[in-house]
Amino acid sequence: MTNYHTHYSICDGRGEAGDFAEAAAARGFTALGFSSHAPLPYPNSWTMKEEDLPRYLGEIRRLRELWRDRLEIYLGLEVDHLPGPGGRSVLSWNGEGLDYTIGAVHAFRSAAGRYREVDGPEEMFLDILNVDFGGDPRPFVEEYYRRVADLAVRHRPAILAHFDLIKKNNPDGRHFRESEPWYRRAVEEAVSAVASSGVVVEVNTGGLARGRASLYPSPWILRLFRTAGAPVMLNSDAHAPEQLDAFFPEAREAVRDAGYRELRVLRRGGWESVPL
């Protein structure tokens, strides 16, 4: 068992890095990757501060040595793609000195220069929808998926995080429906671009662990990725030690149902495929 999407208290997680290593070893994990949120160019409560980066890098490297005979520990970062006027056109961290990066699209920058996250509180989602897109969810969703595709094709992180994160604030189709033809076209175009990039798509159980109704990506999107030939991996996006393997059986079943028979993992310092 493995997990490479892990957040502890240096960003928005709960518990110390060593607590996650202890929990992983107790659950029989063979590898654990840390992926705290890289610093961003605006104030927020969920990413590391720039001055914390050396402490983070040092702590994970220390744990790697401490656990080297019992658990493989890898050093990563979850990095954000921030395109747009005045925003960064590259990832929020270049990956230097890391074992891997997880690429994500969280934030949109308004014309007035304010950053807000698509997965933040619903009022923040609505602010993006109403202020930036005139209350029309279609251009908002289409722009989100264009950014996800651009992230994968231009910057090629090792792993692509929570592909359809934009659905978090859309319970019961409140703002858009995944069955609408325009939504499916936006998803299909992004899936095609992501598959062409060669990045590994994570099947992320974090939404389930935090009380939401579906995996990222939704099972129908996972089937599209299988048809397109994109490799996948299983990650919990754990924000607490007890979440490290949350809903893994359900995720494995969804991956099998989509037609996959193997997962990608980072072990012994390299990427490999393992049977489901």
N, C-alpha and C positions, 0 to 999 in steps of 0.2 A: 504494500500500500504506500502511496506517495501523495504529497500535496506541495504545490509550489506557489500558492497564492495565500500569503499569511501576513496578518497585520497585528503588531503588538502595540504597547502603550506609547512608543515613540511617535506614532501617528494617531490613528483613530481606533486602535485595538485596545483590548483589556488584558492585563497581565504582562509579565516580562518575557523576553525572548527565551530565557531558560525554562520558563514554565511550559512553553510550547514544545521545546525539545523533550522535556520529561514526558509530556502527554503523548507525543508521537512515539517515543520509544515504548511506552506502556501499551500502546495500541498495536504494536508490531509493525510500525512504519519502517520502510527501508531507506526512504529519503524525505527530507523536509527542506523546502525552500522558503526563505523570507523575502517579502516583496513590499516593504513599507512604501507609502506614497511619497514620491519625490517632491521636493519643494516646488511651489508654484509662485508666479510673480504677482500674487495678490493675497491679502490677508484672508485666512480661513482657519477652520478648526479641525481639519481632517488630514492635512499633510504634515510631513516633517518640516521644521524650520531649517533654513540653510545651515545655521550653525550646529545643528544636530547631526548632519551627515557624517562627519568624522567619527562621532561616537557610535552611530549605527554601523558603519562599515567595520569598525574595530570590534564591536560586540559580536557580530555574526561571525567574523573571522576567528574570534576567540572561542566561540561555541563550536565551530567546525573542528578546531584542534581538540577541544575537550571531549567531543563525542566521536572522534574519528574511528574508533574501533567498534562502535555500536550503532551509529546512525550517520548517514551521509547528509551533511548540511550544506545548502547552497545559498549564495548571496545574490539577491536580485533587487529590483525596484519596480514598482508600478509607476509608469511614466505617462504623462498626459500629452495629447496632441491638441495644440491651441492655435489653430489657424485664424485668420481674419484680420481686419484692419487694426494695426497696433498690437496684435497678439503675436505670440511666438509661432513661427511657421515650421518649427522643428519640435521634436520631443522635448519634454521638460528636463531630460537628463540623457546624455549621449551613450550611456552603457559602459563607459570606460571603467575597467577594474571590476566588473561584475561578471557573474556566471551567466546571467540572462536578464532580459527586461520583459515586463508585461506591459503592453501598450493598451491605452484606454482613452475613450472620449467621455469626459464628465462635464466640462464647462463650456459655456457660451459667453462671449463678450459682447455687450450691447454697444450701440453706436456712441453712447455716453461713456464707455469705458468700464462698465460694471461687469464683473464676472459672476455668473450664477450656474449652479449645477443641475443637470437634467434629473439626477437622482436625489436631489435635495428635498426639503419639505415641499409639499404640493404647492404652497403659495409661491415658492421659488420657480417651480416648473411653470406655473401659470403666468408668472412675470415674464419668463422667456417667451412663452406662447403669445401673450397679449402685446407685449412691448415690441418684441423683435419680429413677430410674424403676424401681427394684426388679428390675433385670435384664431387663425386658420391652422389646424394641426398638420395639414398636408405638407406645406413647405417646411415646417419645422422638422417633421419626421424625415422628409427627403434629404434635408441638409444634414441631419444627424447621420444618416447612413452614408452620405457622400463623404463625410469626415472619417467615418470608420473605414471605408474603402481606401481613402487617401492615406490614412495612418498605416494600413497594412502594405500598400503598394510602394509608397514613397520611403517609409522609415523602417519597415520590416523588423519589428520587435520579434523576439523569439516566440512570444505567446500573445494572442489577442484576447483581451479580457471581455467578459460579459457582453457579447455581441449586440444583443437587443435590450440594453439597459434602459432605453427610453420608455419601455413598457412599464417600468416600476410605478410611475405615477398615473397609470392608466387602468386601474382596477375595473373589471367588468366592462371594458370598452368605454369608459367614461368620456374620453376625448377622441378616440379613433378606434377602428375595429381592424384586427389583423386579417380579417377575411376580405377587406376591401381591395379591389384590383390594384389601385394605386399603391397601397401599402405593400402588397406582395411584389409588385414590380420593383419598388425601392429595395426591398430585401433581396430579391433575386439578383439585381445588379450588384449589390454589395457582396453577396455570397460569391458571385463569379470573380469579382476583383480580389477578394480575400483569398480564394482558392488559388488564383494565379500567382499570388505573392509567395506561397510556400510557408507562411507562418502557421503555427499550431493554434488551432481554435480550442479554447477551453470550454468544457461543459461545467458550468459554475453552479454549485448548490447553495451559494450564499443567500439568495433570495428565499429559498425554502427554509433555511435555518433561521431566518429573521421574520418568518411568518407570512411570506408572500406565496403566491399560488403556483409558480412555475419555475422550471429551470431557466437559466440563460445558456444557450438560446432555447426558444420554444421547440418542442419535438418536431413540428413540421419544418422548422428551419434547419434543425439537425439533419433531417432527411435530405434537404437540399445540399447541405455541405457534403454528405456522403456521396450523392450523385456527382458532385463537382470534384470529388477526390481530395478534399481537404483533410489533413490529419487532425485528430482531436486528442485532448487529454482531459483528465478529471481533476478538478480543483474545488476546494471548499470555500475559498475566499474567507478563511476563518478570521474572526475578530476576537476570539476567546479560545483558550486551549480546548475546551470541551466541544468546540465546533469543527475540529480538524477533519473528522470523517463524517460530518453531518450529511445524511441523506445519500451517502455513497451507493447503497444498494439500489435505490430508486434511480439514481443517475446511470448506473451501469445498465439497468434494464432499458432505459430510454435510449442509450447508445446502441445496445444490441438491436432494439426494435427499429432503429434507423438504418441498420444494415452493417454497422461496424463490427469487426471481430478483433480489433487490437487498439491499443492506446499508445500514445507517445509518452515517454518518461525521460528524465535526465538522471542518469545513473553512471557511476564510475567515471564521472567527468565528461560524458558524452550522451548524445541523444540516441534513443533506441526505441523500437516498438516491442510491446509485450502483449500477449494474448489477453483478451477480456476475461 
